[in-house]
Amino acid sequence: MLRRSFLAGAGASFLMENLLAAPKGAILELRHYSMRNSSDQQMQRTTEFIEKHAIPASKRAGLGPTAVFANLIAPSGPFVLMINSYPSLAAMEALSDKVAQDKEFQKALDTLYAMPGLPYQRVDTTLLRCADFMPVMETPAPAKAPRVFELRTYESNTPATLKRKVKMFADGEMAIFRRLGMVPVFFGTPVAGANQPHLSYMLGYESLAQREKLWQAFLADPEWIKMRSTPGLSDAEIVSNISATLLRPLPFSAVR
């Protein structure tokens, strides 16, 4: 396990076309901690470490709000998803260097790794750049009860067809979400990560029941029906696969 595995750096190479055509949106670091139900108490150990050490260290280094979720309805659970936001790739690297020099954090990390067993099995990182039409991750106003969140990923055949799908959101699809009562958190395309090209975005709902109701309303919405009927914009033409994961925010998450 790398010493920076909780907060810093992705080892994947960057796609040159993404960097050359990059908008000015924030960089989102999605860190997926895979776990097992075992005597190691991996979920408890990892979430306690994130709450008591990783998030405070990131705040000392100058990082903004961190969103943290656990699986609700998803394949390959249990897992924890932590999302950090940076103004740029350069800012991400600078913050990584600050955390590496944080003696309090490094001491806590040494203690974590010295304990018997493993705090998690593996960690996978995806870097997204926020879309122009929603250039930062939003932290919705507090709700009466913790929301249910959905992370959706739309894979596309080529960067050209992906651009068409992103433009659909910019031209009205996201506005329909907001009008119906869905709560957008972020929209982004990958700088580094698996299954490219794709678009990932997150929505919040009051409950699972509300999610079902809102999606039924969306599919029946006249504006959406008109948009998806436009030549060149049907799912069959621009979306090759759709996956969705339902998440529950942890009590200390900035997005709840």
Buried (B, 14 or more C-beta within 10 A) or exposed (E): EEBBBBBBBBEBEBBEEBEEEBEEBBBBBBBBBBBEEEEBBBBEBBBBBBBEBBBBBBEEBEBBBBBBBBBBEBEEBBBBBBBBBBBBBEBBEBBBEBBBEBEEBBEBBEEBEEEEEBBBEEBBBBBBBBBEBBBEBBBEEEEEEBBBBBBBBBBBEEBEBBBBBBBBBBEBBBBBBEEBEBBBBBBBBBBBBEBBBBBBBBBBBBEEEBBEBBBEBBEEBEEBEEBEEEEEBEEEBBBBEEBEBBBBBBEBBBBB
